Amino acid sequence: MNKFILLLSLSLFLSCNSNAQKKETKQTETFKVFKTNAEWKQELTKEQYYVLRQSGTERPFSSPLNKNYKKGVYVCAACSTPLFESEHKFDSGTGWPSFDREIKGNVAYGNGYESNEEHCATCGGHLGHVFNDGPRDTTGKRHCINGVALEFIPEG
């Protein structure tokens, strides 16, 4: 009886591990830019890696991009994909850069757990979240983005 329980436990453990590994591989391979964790760690700062690759969140009011209102484009800090235009940025008062819309096709939503989570559609980097409490006179959306996940490219 003990051997049966041990065998059953072992087979359950192995089947759970293999499913998790398949899911992780499938998610990362769907993006155009694929790098190993070691490669990302080498290219990104510690804070960028925490947010972009580990779905972390930076402290509110810590990003200089929060109060940046210059004209230009905000791109992914990991792969330089254009994500948000400055004309769609607004002060949400939350402490994170906020936009009422994304550049269509360059932002992916959801990760299997949270449907409002936003990722770069090119590299899969975690950006932040989208909420339905944005400006009512435009889209009603608030894309609440970690500043460390972005780089600003000034117009011109």
mmCIF file of the C-alpha atoms, coordinates in Angstrom:
data_MODEL
# 
_entry.id   MODEL 
# 
loop_
_atom_site.group_PDB 
_atom_site.id 
_atom_site.type_symbol 
_atom_site.label_atom_id 
_atom_site.label_alt_id 
_atom_site.label_comp_id 
_atom_site.label_asym_id 
_atom_site.label_entity_id 
_atom_site.label_seq_id 
_atom_site.pdbx_PDB_ins_code 
_atom_site.Cartn_x 
_atom_site.Cartn_y 
_atom_site.Cartn_z 
_atom_site.occupancy 
_atom_site.B_iso_or_equiv 
_atom_site.pdbx_formal_charge 
_atom_site.auth_seq_id 
_atom_site.auth_comp_id 
_atom_site.auth_asym_id 
_atom_site.auth_atom_id 
_atom_site.pdbx_PDB_model_num 
ATOM 1   C CA . MET A 1 1   ? 0.000   0.000  0.000   1.00 0.00 ? 1   MET A CA 1 
ATOM 2   C CA . ASN A 1 2   ? 2.837   2.411  0.865   1.00 0.00 ? 2   ASN A CA 1 
ATOM 3   C CA . LYS A 1 3   ? 4.519   1.686  -2.482  1.00 0.00 ? 3   LYS A CA 1 
ATOM 4   C CA . PHE A 1 4   ? 1.245   2.446  -4.282  1.00 0.00 ? 4   PHE A CA 1 
ATOM 5   C CA . ILE A 1 5   ? 0.864   5.805  -2.521  1.00 0.00 ? 5   ILE A CA 1 
ATOM 6   C CA . LEU A 1 6   ? 4.502   6.661  -3.187  1.00 0.00 ? 6   LEU A CA 1 
ATOM 7   C CA . LEU A 1 7   ? 4.157   5.751  -6.873  1.00 0.00 ? 7   LEU A CA 1 
ATOM 8   C CA . LEU A 1 8   ? 0.920   7.703  -7.192  1.00 0.00 ? 8   LEU A CA 1 
ATOM 9   C CA . SER A 1 9   ? 2.477   10.765 -5.499  1.00 0.00 ? 9   SER A CA 1 
ATOM 10  C CA . LEU A 1 10  ? 5.554   10.590 -7.702  1.00 0.00 ? 10  LEU A CA 1 
ATOM 11  C CA . SER A 1 11  ? 3.550   10.336 -10.929 1.00 0.00 ? 11  SER A CA 1 
ATOM 12  C CA . LEU A 1 12  ? 1.327   13.248 -9.875  1.00 0.00 ? 12  LEU A CA 1 
ATOM 13  C CA . PHE A 1 13  ? 4.387   15.366 -9.047  1.00 0.00 ? 13  PHE A CA 1 
ATOM 14  C CA . LEU A 1 14  ? 6.050   14.620 -12.392 1.00 0.00 ? 14  LEU A CA 1 
ATOM 15  C CA . SER A 1 15  ? 2.912   15.296 -14.403 1.00 0.00 ? 15  SER A CA 1 
ATOM 16  C CA . CYS A 1 16  ? 2.462   18.687 -12.702 1.00 0.00 ? 16  CYS A CA 1 
ATOM 17  C CA . ASN A 1 17  ? 6.065   19.660 -13.403 1.00 0.00 ? 17  ASN A CA 1 
ATOM 18  C CA . SER A 1 18  ? 5.919   18.756 -17.072 1.00 0.00 ? 18  SER A CA 1 
ATOM 19  C CA . ASN A 1 19  ? 2.722   20.728 -17.672 1.00 0.00 ? 19  ASN A CA 1 
ATOM 20  C CA . ALA A 1 20  ? 4.175   23.821 -16.027 1.00 0.00 ? 20  ALA A CA 1 
ATOM 21  C CA . GLN A 1 21  ? 7.348   23.591 -18.086 1.00 0.00 ? 21  GLN A CA 1 
ATOM 22  C CA . LYS A 1 22  ? 5.395   23.217 -21.333 1.00 0.00 ? 22  LYS A CA 1 
ATOM 23  C CA . LYS A 1 23  ? 3.242   26.247 -20.523 1.00 0.00 ? 23  LYS A CA 1 
ATOM 24  C CA . GLU A 1 24  ? 6.261   28.425 -19.699 1.00 0.00 ? 24  GLU A CA 1 
ATOM 25  C CA . THR A 1 25  ? 8.070   27.426 -22.894 1.00 0.00 ? 25  THR A CA 1 
ATOM 26  C CA . LYS A 1 26  ? 4.995   28.041 -25.020 1.00 0.00 ? 26  LYS A CA 1 
ATOM 27  C CA . GLN A 1 27  ? 4.439   31.545 -23.588 1.00 0.00 ? 27  GLN A CA 1 
ATOM 28  C CA . THR A 1 28  ? 7.996   32.726 -24.136 1.00 0.00 ? 28  THR A CA 1 
ATOM 29  C CA . GLU A 1 29  ? 8.254   31.313 -27.638 1.00 0.00 ? 29  GLU A CA 1 
ATOM 30  C CA . THR A 1 30  ? 5.247   33.301 -28.873 1.00 0.00 ? 30  THR A CA 1 
ATOM 31  C CA . PHE A 1 31  ? 7.174   36.593 -28.850 1.00 0.00 ? 31  PHE A CA 1 
ATOM 32  C CA . LYS A 1 32  ? 9.371   37.814 -31.731 1.00 0.00 ? 32  LYS A CA 1 
ATOM 33  C CA . VAL A 1 33  ? 12.264  38.622 -29.395 1.00 0.00 ? 33  VAL A CA 1 
ATOM 34  C CA . PHE A 1 34  ? 13.321  35.654 -27.271 1.00 0.00 ? 34  PHE A CA 1 
ATOM 35  C CA . LYS A 1 35  ? 16.269  35.688 -24.896 1.00 0.00 ? 35  LYS A CA 1 
ATOM 36  C CA . THR A 1 36  ? 17.283  33.551 -21.958 1.00 0.00 ? 36  THR A CA 1 
ATOM 37  C CA . ASN A 1 37  ? 16.994  34.892 -18.419 1.00 0.00 ? 37  ASN A CA 1 
ATOM 38  C CA . ALA A 1 38  ? 20.794  35.166 -18.333 1.00 0.00 ? 38  ALA A CA 1 
ATOM 39  C CA . GLU A 1 39  ? 20.767  37.322 -21.493 1.00 0.00 ? 39  GLU A CA 1 
ATOM 40  C CA . TRP A 1 40  ? 18.011  39.576 -20.101 1.00 0.00 ? 40  TRP A CA 1 
ATOM 41  C CA . LYS A 1 41  ? 19.900  39.954 -16.797 1.00 0.00 ? 41  LYS A CA 1 
ATOM 42  C CA . GLN A 1 42  ? 22.989  41.023 -18.716 1.00 0.00 ? 42  GLN A CA 1 
ATOM 43  C CA . GLU A 1 43  ? 21.140  43.628 -20.809 1.00 0.00 ? 43  GLU A CA 1 
ATOM 44  C CA . LEU A 1 44  ? 18.709  45.118 -18.278 1.00 0.00 ? 44  LEU A CA 1 
ATOM 45  C CA . THR A 1 45  ? 19.290  46.943 -15.021 1.00 0.00 ? 45  THR A CA 1 
ATOM 46  C CA . LYS A 1 46  ? 18.283  45.134 -11.849 1.00 0.00 ? 46  LYS A CA 1 
ATOM 47  C CA . GLU A 1 47  ? 15.080  47.227 -11.612 1.00 0.00 ? 47  GLU A CA 1 
ATOM 48  C CA . GLN A 1 48  ? 14.213  46.699 -15.285 1.00 0.00 ? 48  GLN A CA 1 
ATOM 49  C CA . TYR A 1 49  ? 14.713  42.949 -14.947 1.00 0.00 ? 49  TYR A CA 1 
ATOM 50  C CA . TYR A 1 50  ? 12.494  42.871 -11.844 1.00 0.00 ? 50  TYR A CA 1 
ATOM 51  C CA . VAL A 1 51  ? 9.642   44.684 -13.607 1.00 0.00 ? 51  VAL A CA 1 
ATOM 52  C CA . LEU A 1 52  ? 9.963   43.484 -17.205 1.00 0.00 ? 52  LEU A CA 1 
ATOM 53  C CA . ARG A 1 53  ? 10.920  39.830 -16.653 1.00 0.00 ? 53  ARG A CA 1 
ATOM 54  C CA . GLN A 1 54  ? 9.550   39.078 -13.156 1.00 0.00 ? 54  GLN A CA 1 
ATOM 55  C CA . SER A 1 55  ? 6.311   41.131 -13.401 1.00 0.00 ? 55  SER A CA 1 
ATOM 56  C CA . GLY A 1 56  ? 7.353   43.384 -10.548 1.00 0.00 ? 56  GLY A CA 1 
ATOM 57  C CA . THR A 1 57  ? 6.109   46.893 -9.800  1.00 0.00 ? 57  THR A CA 1 
ATOM 58  C CA . GLU A 1 58  ? 8.257   49.942 -9.176  1.00 0.00 ? 58  GLU A CA 1 
ATOM 59  C CA . ARG A 1 59  ? 7.512   52.269 -6.273  1.00 0.00 ? 59  ARG A CA 1 
ATOM 60  C CA . PRO A 1 60  ? 4.946   54.969 -7.130  1.00 0.00 ? 60  PRO A CA 1 
ATOM 61  C CA . PHE A 1 61  ? 6.351   58.438 -7.869  1.00 0.00 ? 61  PHE A CA 1 
ATOM 62  C CA . SER A 1 62  ? 9.853   56.986 -8.378  1.00 0.00 ? 62  SER A CA 1 
ATOM 63  C CA . SER A 1 63  ? 10.040  57.314 -12.176 1.00 0.00 ? 63  SER A CA 1 
ATOM 64  C CA . PRO A 1 64  ? 11.205  60.550 -13.808 1.00 0.00 ? 64  PRO A CA 1 
ATOM 65  C CA . LEU A 1 65  ? 8.901   59.627 -16.719 1.00 0.00 ? 65  LEU A CA 1 
ATOM 66  C CA . ASN A 1 66  ? 5.847   60.081 -14.486 1.00 0.00 ? 66  ASN A CA 1 
ATOM 67  C CA . LYS A 1 67  ? 5.975   63.884 -14.894 1.00 0.00 ? 67  LYS A CA 1 
ATOM 68  C CA . ASN A 1 68  ? 7.540   63.951 -18.367 1.00 0.00 ? 68  ASN A CA 1 
ATOM 69  C CA . TYR A 1 69  ? 5.259   65.848 -20.764 1.00 0.00 ? 69  TYR A CA 1 
ATOM 70  C CA . LYS A 1 70  ? 7.640   66.396 -23.682 1.00 0.00 ? 70  LYS A CA 1 
ATOM 71  C CA . LYS A 1 71  ? 6.534   65.336 -27.160 1.00 0.00 ? 71  LYS A CA 1 
ATOM 72  C CA . GLY A 1 72  ? 7.762   61.966 -28.326 1.00 0.00 ? 72  GLY A CA 1 
ATOM 73  C CA . VAL A 1 73  ? 7.255   58.224 -28.072 1.00 0.00 ? 73  VAL A CA 1 
ATOM 74  C CA . TYR A 1 74  ? 7.610   55.815 -25.157 1.00 0.00 ? 74  TYR A CA 1 
ATOM 75  C CA . VAL A 1 75  ? 9.259   52.549 -26.183 1.00 0.00 ? 75  VAL A CA 1 
ATOM 76  C CA . CYS A 1 76  ? 9.889   49.234 -24.446 1.00 0.00 ? 76  CYS A CA 1 
ATOM 77  C CA . ALA A 1 77  ? 13.104  49.443 -22.387 1.00 0.00 ? 77  ALA A CA 1 
ATOM 78  C CA . ALA A 1 78  ? 13.925  45.844 -23.331 1.00 0.00 ? 78  ALA A CA 1 
ATOM 79  C CA . CYS A 1 79  ? 13.424  45.815 -27.107 1.00 0.00 ? 79  CYS A CA 1 
ATOM 80  C CA . SER A 1 80  ? 12.638  49.428 -28.210 1.00 0.00 ? 80  SER A CA 1 
ATOM 81  C CA . THR A 1 81  ? 9.158   48.618 -29.561 1.00 0.00 ? 81  THR A CA 1 
ATOM 82  C CA . PRO A 1 82  ? 7.051   51.839 -29.661 1.00 0.00 ? 82  PRO A CA 1 
ATOM 83  C CA . LEU A 1 83  ? 4.282   51.433 -27.064 1.00 0.00 ? 83  LEU A CA 1 
ATOM 84  C CA . PHE A 1 84  ? 2.715   54.816 -26.208 1.00 0.00 ? 84  PHE A CA 1 
ATOM 85  C CA . GLU A 1 85  ? 2.627   58.284 -27.769 1.00 0.00 ? 85  GLU A CA 1 
ATOM 86  C CA . SER A 1 86  ? 3.151   61.359 -25.593 1.00 0.00 ? 86  SER A CA 1 
ATOM 87  C CA . GLU A 1 87  ? -0.096  62.957 -26.795 1.00 0.00 ? 87  GLU A CA 1 
ATOM 88  C CA . HIS A 1 88  ? -2.010  60.163 -25.010 1.00 0.00 ? 88  HIS A CA 1 
ATOM 89  C CA . LYS A 1 89  ? -0.212  60.610 -21.664 1.00 0.00 ? 89  LYS A CA 1 
ATOM 90  C CA . PHE A 1 90  ? -2.054  62.173 -18.735 1.00 0.00 ? 90  PHE A CA 1 
ATOM 91  C CA . ASP A 1 91  ? -1.469  62.802 -15.031 1.00 0.00 ? 91  ASP A CA 1 
ATOM 92  C CA . SER A 1 92  ? -3.521  60.153 -13.229 1.00 0.00 ? 92  SER A CA 1 
ATOM 93  C CA . GLY A 1 93  ? -2.187  61.113 -9.798  1.00 0.00 ? 93  GLY A CA 1 
ATOM 94  C CA . THR A 1 94  ? -1.294  57.466 -9.139  1.00 0.00 ? 94  THR A CA 1 
ATOM 95  C CA . GLY A 1 95  ? 2.491   57.889 -9.293  1.00 0.00 ? 95  GLY A CA 1 
ATOM 96  C CA . TRP A 1 96  ? 3.042   55.911 -12.490 1.00 0.00 ? 96  TRP A CA 1 
ATOM 97  C CA . PRO A 1 97  ? 3.128   57.113 -16.115 1.00 0.00 ? 97  PRO A CA 1 
ATOM 98  C CA . SER A 1 98  ? -0.422  56.797 -17.453 1.00 0.00 ? 98  SER A CA 1 
ATOM 99  C CA . PHE A 1 99  ? -1.811  56.765 -20.979 1.00 0.00 ? 99  PHE A CA 1 
ATOM 100 C CA . ASP A 1 100 ? -5.361  56.597 -22.320 1.00 0.00 ? 100 ASP A CA 1 
ATOM 101 C CA . ARG A 1 101 ? -4.390  54.344 -25.232 1.00 0.00 ? 101 ARG A CA 1 
ATOM 102 C CA . GLU A 1 102 ? -1.546  52.214 -26.563 1.00 0.00 ? 102 GLU A CA 1 
ATOM 103 C CA . ILE A 1 103 ? -0.029  51.986 -30.008 1.00 0.00 ? 103 ILE A CA 1 
ATOM 104 C CA . LYS A 1 104 ? -2.254  49.314 -31.528 1.00 0.00 ? 104 LYS A CA 1 
ATOM 105 C CA . GLY A 1 105 ? -0.663  45.914 -31.995 1.00 0.00 ? 105 GLY A CA 1 
ATOM 106 C CA . ASN A 1 106 ? 2.379   46.646 -29.827 1.00 0.00 ? 106 ASN A CA 1 
ATOM 107 C CA . VAL A 1 107 ? 0.850   45.836 -26.429 1.00 0.00 ? 107 VAL A CA 1 
ATOM 108 C CA . ALA A 1 108 ? -0.416  42.378 -25.422 1.00 0.00 ? 108 ALA A CA 1 
ATOM 109 C CA . TYR A 1 109 ? -2.893  41.756 -22.612 1.00 0.00 ? 109 TYR A CA 1 
ATOM 110 C CA . GLY A 1 110 ? -3.188  39.089 -19.939 1.00 0.00 ? 110 GLY A CA 1 
ATOM 111 C CA . ASN A 1 111 ? -0.796  36.432 -18.754 1.00 0.00 ? 111 ASN A CA 1 
ATOM 112 C CA . GLY A 1 112 ? -3.186  33.678 -17.817 1.00 0.00 ? 112 GLY A CA 1 
ATOM 113 C CA . TYR A 1 113 ? -3.779  35.091 -14.336 1.00 0.00 ? 113 TYR A CA 1 
ATOM 114 C CA . GLU A 1 114 ? -4.698  38.750 -14.696 1.00 0.00 ? 114 GLU A CA 1 
ATOM 115 C CA . SER A 1 115 ? -6.570  39.863 -17.796 1.00 0.00 ? 115 SER A CA 1 
ATOM 116 C CA . ASN A 1 116 ? -5.658  43.512 -17.223 1.00 0.00 ? 116 ASN A CA 1 
ATOM 117 C CA . GLU A 1 117 ? -1.894  42.910 -17.221 1.00 0.00 ? 117 GLU A CA 1 
ATOM 118 C CA . GLU A 1 118 ? -0.001  44.525 -20.098 1.00 0.00 ? 118 GLU A CA 1 
ATOM 119 C CA . HIS A 1 119 ? 3.070   43.170 -21.870 1.00 0.00 ? 119 HIS A CA 1 
ATOM 120 C CA . CYS A 1 120 ? 5.206   44.283 -24.782 1.00 0.00 ? 120 CYS A CA 1 
ATOM 121 C CA . ALA A 1 121 ? 3.866   42.332 -27.756 1.00 0.00 ? 121 ALA A CA 1 
ATOM 122 C CA . THR A 1 122 ? 7.391   41.977 -29.182 1.00 0.00 ? 122 THR A CA 1 
ATOM 123 C CA . CYS A 1 123 ? 9.433   40.678 -26.203 1.00 0.00 ? 123 CYS A CA 1 
ATOM 124 C CA . GLY A 1 124 ? 6.776   39.830 -23.605 1.00 0.00 ? 124 GLY A CA 1 
ATOM 125 C CA . GLY A 1 125 ? 8.155   42.290 -21.053 1.00 0.00 ? 125 GLY A CA 1 
ATOM 126 C CA . HIS A 1 126 ? 5.723   43.178 -18.248 1.00 0.00 ? 126 HIS A CA 1 
ATOM 127 C CA . LEU A 1 127 ? 4.681   46.833 -18.529 1.00 0.00 ? 127 LEU A CA 1 
ATOM 128 C CA . GLY A 1 128 ? 1.885   47.364 -16.007 1.00 0.00 ? 128 GLY A CA 1 
ATOM 129 C CA . HIS A 1 129 ? -1.904  47.157 -15.999 1.00 0.00 ? 129 HIS A CA 1 
ATOM 130 C CA . VAL A 1 130 ? -4.888  48.719 -17.754 1.00 0.00 ? 130 VAL A CA 1 
ATOM 131 C CA . PHE A 1 131 ? -7.943  49.945 -15.833 1.00 0.00 ? 131 PHE A CA 1 
ATOM 132 C CA . ASN A 1 132 ? -11.335 51.390 -16.767 1.00 0.00 ? 132 ASN A CA 1 
ATOM 133 C CA . ASP A 1 133 ? -10.925 54.592 -14.719 1.00 0.00 ? 133 ASP A CA 1 
ATOM 134 C CA . GLY A 1 134 ? -9.184  56.761 -17.306 1.00 0.00 ? 134 GLY A CA 1 
ATOM 135 C CA . PRO A 1 135 ? -10.383 59.995 -18.938 1.00 0.00 ? 135 PRO A CA 1 
ATOM 136 C CA . ARG A 1 136 ? -14.062 59.655 -19.899 1.00 0.00 ? 136 ARG A CA 1 
ATOM 137 C CA . ASP A 1 137 ? -13.712 62.186 -22.725 1.00 0.00 ? 137 ASP A CA 1 
ATOM 138 C CA . THR A 1 138 ? -11.315 59.891 -24.597 1.00 0.00 ? 138 THR A CA 1 
ATOM 139 C CA . THR A 1 139 ? -11.124 56.106 -24.126 1.00 0.00 ? 139 THR A CA 1 
ATOM 140 C CA . GLY A 1 140 ? -11.977 55.717 -20.443 1.00 0.00 ? 140 GLY A CA 1 
ATOM 141 C CA . LYS A 1 141 ? -8.830  53.593 -20.099 1.00 0.00 ? 141 LYS A CA 1 
ATOM 142 C CA . ARG A 1 142 ? -5.838  54.153 -17.826 1.00 0.00 ? 142 ARG A CA 1 
ATOM 143 C CA . HIS A 1 143 ? -2.742  52.267 -18.901 1.00 0.00 ? 143 HIS A CA 1 
ATOM 144 C CA . CYS A 1 144 ? -0.766  52.380 -15.635 1.00 0.00 ? 144 CYS A CA 1 
ATOM 145 C CA . ILE A 1 145 ? 2.813   51.664 -16.723 1.00 0.00 ? 145 ILE A CA 1 
ATOM 146 C CA . ASN A 1 146 ? 6.033   51.161 -14.788 1.00 0.00 ? 146 ASN A CA 1 
ATOM 147 C CA . GLY A 1 147 ? 8.393   53.931 -15.876 1.00 0.00 ? 147 GLY A CA 1 
ATOM 148 C CA . VAL A 1 148 ? 11.394  51.605 -15.638 1.00 0.00 ? 148 VAL A CA 1 
ATOM 149 C CA . ALA A 1 149 ? 9.791   49.466 -18.379 1.00 0.00 ? 149 ALA A CA 1 
ATOM 150 C CA . LEU A 1 150 ? 9.879   52.456 -20.742 1.00 0.00 ? 150 LEU A CA 1 
ATOM 151 C CA . GLU A 1 151 ? 12.401  54.638 -22.502 1.00 0.00 ? 151 GLU A CA 1 
ATOM 152 C CA . PHE A 1 152 ? 11.394  58.029 -23.874 1.00 0.00 ? 152 PHE A CA 1 
ATOM 153 C CA . ILE A 1 153 ? 12.386  59.035 -27.418 1.00 0.00 ? 153 ILE A CA 1 
ATOM 154 C CA . PRO A 1 154 ? 11.864  62.801 -27.894 1.00 0.00 ? 154 PRO A CA 1 
ATOM 155 C CA . GLU A 1 155 ? 10.189  64.046 -31.064 1.00 0.00 ? 155 GLU A CA 1 
ATOM 156 C CA . GLY A 1 156 ? 12.590  65.040 -33.818 1.00 0.00 ? 156 GLY A CA 1 
# 
